[in-house]
Every structure is written in structure tokens, then in C-alpha cells.
Amino acid sequence: MAETFKEQLGKEQLLPLYTVNDLGSVALAEAVLSENNLSFIEVTYRSDLASQAIQQLSDRGKLVVGAGTVRDLDTAKDAVDHGAQFIVSPGLSTEVVNYCLKEDIPVFPGAVTPSEIMQAMDLGLDVVKFFPANVYGGLSAIKSLAGPFFDIQFIPTGGVNNDNFTDYLANDAVLAVGGSFILSEKEVLKDEGKTASEKLAALTKQLH
């Protein structure tokens, strides 16, 4: 993984997970993030518009756009073909990880057990997605895992929200937090992003 990418994500601390059901929301989402000095967006493959949204954001070039919910190699290739600059998976696929490493694309596979984390390490990774965080023990689990895996960092997602995200970020083992609580299409479309931007500004004030 390019160190500058990891450093930048670590500085911003927020990885918005964004599912697109209306392509009209994409430019608005981009504007909301830019207004709040955030560079990253993870467009999930939970809708048929993911590829188009990634392409649109990539062409505009204002954000570092990645693909989420990447469960297989074909999806990873499709995302990269449409301009994805990083890949996030809910679990650990050796095929997906090896492809991304070969293409020099940052990849964050889901890993929540010691065995999964060790498998990720064997593949050469030092950052994994911890998902769903609320189901697999949350912050207490990350604290315990950080003992033997002191050189691994986590991106917890799932159950991370307005009320607990700062608790996660206070732990050195957490590189950043992910989730739709950061930015949702519903809020973006509500009033052309005004409410979404105000909410995000309130979130970012709690950082650092």
C-alpha cells in the first residue's frame, strides 16, 4: 500500500460508505465531502449504479474514489476498470487481495478473527476492515486483538455511529472508521446536500 495513501486516510480518519441509487446524488456527495475537507469515498457495490458512480467520480478527479462490498475478483476488476483507486471487501478473498497488490491498489479486506488477520498479514497487508464491528466485539475486540497484532491497524465498520466513532478513533489500532453514518444519499438528496454538509461539519469538529 502506498504510504501516502495510508497516511492521508489516517489523518482524515473518516471513510464514508456511500451507496448510489440515484446518479444525481454523486456530484452533491462530492461537494459535501470537499466542503468538509474530506478526500475519500467508498462507493459500494450494493446497487447496479456502482460502476457508473465510480466512473463519474473518477472522471471528475476531486475525490479519492474506492469500491466497497467487493466480494469477488470480477467485481474488483470492474471497479478498477471504472477508475476505483482502492478496494474494500467485507471478507478476505485471496484472489481479490493478490489482484490489488499486483495492480498496486490499496485493498482493505474484512478480517475479524486472529486466523483471518494472520492470513491478511501473510498476503502482505497491515490494514484490515473490521466488519461488522458491532457483531464481532467492537472496540473491546480491537483492543484485545491489538495485543498480538500490534503492527496491524483496523478500519471498523458496521455499528459505528455518531455516538461511538470518537471512542474507536481514540485507539491507536484504529486507522479510520467507515460507515454510512458519515454521509448518506438520502440526506444528500434532501436539500441539495445542505443538511448532510452541516451534519458532516459537526462530525469533523469532533476529530483529533
C-alpha positions as CSV (number, residue, x, y, z in Angstrom):
1,M,0.0,0.0,0.0
2,A,1.3,3.4,-0.9
3,E,2.3,5.0,2.4
4,T,1.0,8.4,1.4
5,F,-2.5,6.9,0.9
6,K,-2.4,5.3,4.4
7,E,-1.1,8.4,6.0
8,Q,-3.8,10.6,4.4
9,L,-6.6,8.3,5.4
10,G,-5.2,8.2,8.9
11,K,-5.2,12.0,9.0
12,E,-8.8,12.3,7.8
13,Q,-10.0,9.4,9.9
14,L,-13.3,9.1,8.1
15,L,-14.1,6.7,5.3
16,P,-17.7,7.4,4.0
17,L,-19.5,4.3,2.8
18,Y,-21.9,5.5,0.1
19,T,-24.5,3.5,-1.8
20,V,-25.8,5.1,-5.0
21,N,-29.4,4.6,-6.1
22,D,-29.6,8.0,-7.9
23,L,-26.7,9.2,-10.0
24,G,-27.9,12.7,-9.4
25,S,-26.6,12.4,-5.9
26,V,-23.0,11.8,-6.9
27,A,-21.9,15.4,-7.6
28,L,-23.7,16.6,-4.5
29,A,-21.9,14.0,-2.3
30,E,-18.6,15.0,-3.8
31,A,-19.4,18.7,-3.0
32,V,-20.4,17.9,0.6
33,L,-17.1,15.9,1.2
34,S,-15.0,18.6,-0.4
35,E,-16.6,21.3,1.6
36,N,-15.6,19.4,4.8
37,N,-12.0,18.7,3.6
38,L,-12.5,15.0,3.2
39,S,-10.9,13.2,0.3
40,F,-12.2,9.7,0.3
41,I,-15.4,8.0,-0.7
42,E,-16.2,4.3,-0.8
43,V,-18.9,3.6,-3.3
44,T,-20.5,0.2,-2.5
45,Y,-21.5,-2.5,-4.9
46,R,-24.8,-2.7,-3.2
47,S,-26.6,-1.1,-6.3
48,D,-26.4,-1.5,-10.0
49,L,-25.1,2.1,-10.3
50,A,-21.8,1.5,-8.5
51,S,-19.7,1.2,-11.6
52,Q,-21.2,4.4,-13.2
53,A,-20.8,6.3,-10.0
54,I,-17.2,5.3,-9.6
55,Q,-16.5,6.3,-13.2
56,Q,-18.2,9.7,-12.7
57,L,-16.2,10.5,-9.6
58,S,-13.0,9.2,-11.1
59,D,-13.5,11.4,-14.2
60,R,-14.2,14.4,-12.1
61,G,-11.0,13.8,-10.1
62,K,-11.8,15.7,-7.0
63,L,-12.0,12.7,-4.6
64,V,-10.1,9.5,-4.0
65,V,-12.8,7.1,-5.0
66,G,-12.8,3.5,-3.9
67,A,-15.2,0.5,-4.3
68,G,-16.8,-1.3,-1.4
69,T,-18.7,-4.5,-0.9
70,V,-16.2,-6.1,-3.4
71,R,-16.8,-9.8,-2.9
72,D,-15.0,-11.4,-5.9
73,L,-12.3,-10.8,-8.5
74,D,-14.7,-9.8,-11.3
75,T,-16.1,-7.0,-9.2
76,A,-12.7,-5.8,-8.2
77,K,-11.6,-5.7,-11.9
78,D,-14.8,-3.9,-12.9
79,A,-14.3,-1.3,-10.2
80,V,-10.7,-0.7,-11.2
81,D,-11.7,-0.5,-14.9
82,H,-14.1,2.2,-13.9
83,G,-11.5,4.2,-12.0
84,A,-11.5,2.8,-8.4
85,Q,-8.4,3.8,-6.6
86,F,-8.8,1.4,-3.6
87,I,-10.9,-1.7,-2.9
88,V,-12.8,-2.7,0.3
89,S,-14.2,-6.2,0.9
90,P,-16.5,-7.4,3.6
91,G,-14.3,-10.5,3.9
92,L,-10.9,-11.8,2.9
93,S,-10.6,-13.1,-0.7
94,T,-7.0,-14.1,-1.6
95,E,-7.9,-13.6,-5.3
96,V,-9.0,-10.0,-4.7
97,V,-6.1,-9.1,-2.5
98,N,-3.5,-10.6,-4.8
99,Y,-5.0,-8.8,-7.8
100,C,-5.0,-5.5,-6.0
101,L,-1.4,-5.9,-4.8
102,K,-0.3,-6.8,-8.4
103,E,-2.1,-3.6,-9.7
104,D,-0.6,-1.6,-6.8
105,I,-4.1,-0.7,-5.5
106,P,-4.7,-0.3,-1.7
107,V,-7.0,-3.1,-0.5
108,F,-8.8,-3.5,2.8
109,P,-10.3,-6.9,3.2
110,G,-12.6,-7.8,6.1
111,A,-10.7,-9.7,8.9
112,V,-12.1,-10.1,12.4
113,T,-10.5,-13.3,13.8
114,P,-6.9,-14.0,14.6
115,S,-6.7,-16.5,11.7
116,E,-8.1,-14.0,9.2
117,I,-5.8,-11.3,10.4
118,M,-2.8,-13.7,10.1
119,Q,-3.9,-14.6,6.6
120,A,-4.0,-10.9,5.6
121,M,-0.6,-10.5,7.1
122,D,0.7,-13.5,5.1
123,L,-0.5,-11.6,2.0
124,G,1.5,-8.6,2.9
125,L,-1.2,-6.3,4.4
126,D,-1.0,-4.2,7.5
127,V,-4.5,-2.7,7.5
128,V,-7.8,-4.6,7.5
129,K,-11.5,-3.8,7.7
130,F,-13.1,-4.9,10.9
131,F,-16.7,-5.8,9.9
132,P,-19.3,-5.9,11.2
133,A,-17.7,-4.3,14.2
134,N,-20.8,-4.3,16.5
135,V,-21.3,-8.0,15.9
136,Y,-17.6,-9.1,16.5
137,G,-17.0,-7.3,19.7
138,G,-16.5,-3.7,18.7
139,L,-13.8,-1.7,20.4
140,S,-13.1,-4.2,23.1
141,A,-12.3,-6.8,20.5
142,I,-10.0,-4.5,18.7
143,K,-8.2,-3.6,21.9
144,S,-7.7,-7.4,22.6
145,L,-6.5,-8.1,19.0
146,A,-4.1,-5.2,19.1
147,G,-2.0,-7.1,21.7
148,P,-0.7,-9.8,19.4
149,F,-1.3,-7.8,16.3
150,F,0.4,-4.6,17.4
151,D,1.6,-3.9,13.8
152,I,-1.9,-4.1,12.3
153,Q,-4.4,-1.3,12.0
154,F,-8.2,-1.6,11.7
155,I,-11.0,0.2,9.9
156,P,-14.1,-0.7,11.9
157,T,-17.4,-0.5,10.0
158,G,-20.8,-1.7,11.0
159,G,-22.4,-0.3,14.1
160,V,-20.0,2.6,14.1
161,N,-22.1,5.8,14.6
162,N,-22.3,9.4,15.7
163,D,-22.2,8.3,19.4
164,N,-19.2,6.0,19.4
165,F,-16.9,6.8,16.4
166,T,-14.7,9.0,18.5
167,D,-14.2,6.1,21.0
168,Y,-12.9,4.0,18.2
169,L,-10.6,6.7,16.8
170,A,-9.1,7.3,20.2
171,N,-7.5,3.8,19.9
172,D,-4.1,3.7,18.1
173,A,-5.0,0.4,16.5
174,V,-7.8,2.2,14.5
175,L,-6.6,3.9,11.3
176,A,-10.0,5.3,10.4
177,V,-13.7,4.5,10.8
178,G,-16.1,3.7,8.0
179,G,-19.8,3.8,7.6
180,S,-22.9,5.3,6.1
181,F,-23.4,7.5,9.2
182,I,-20.8,9.8,7.7
183,L,-22.8,10.5,4.6
184,S,-26.0,9.0,3.2
185,E,-27.6,9.5,-0.2
186,K,-31.0,10.2,1.5
187,E,-29.5,13.2,3.3
188,V,-27.6,14.4,0.3
189,L,-30.7,14.5,-1.8
190,K,-32.9,16.0,0.9
191,D,-31.9,19.6,0.3
192,E,-29.1,19.5,-2.2
193,G,-26.6,18.5,0.5
194,K,-27.1,21.3,3.0
195,T,-28.2,19.1,5.9
196,A,-25.6,16.5,5.0
197,S,-22.9,19.1,5.0
198,E,-23.9,20.6,8.3
199,K,-24.0,17.1,9.9
200,L,-20.6,16.3,8.5
201,A,-19.2,19.5,9.8
202,A,-20.4,18.6,13.2
203,L,-18.7,15.2,12.9
204,T,-15.4,16.6,11.8
205,K,-15.3,19.0,14.7
206,Q,-15.1,16.0,17.0
207,L,-11.9,14.7,15.3
208,H,-8.4,14.9,16.7
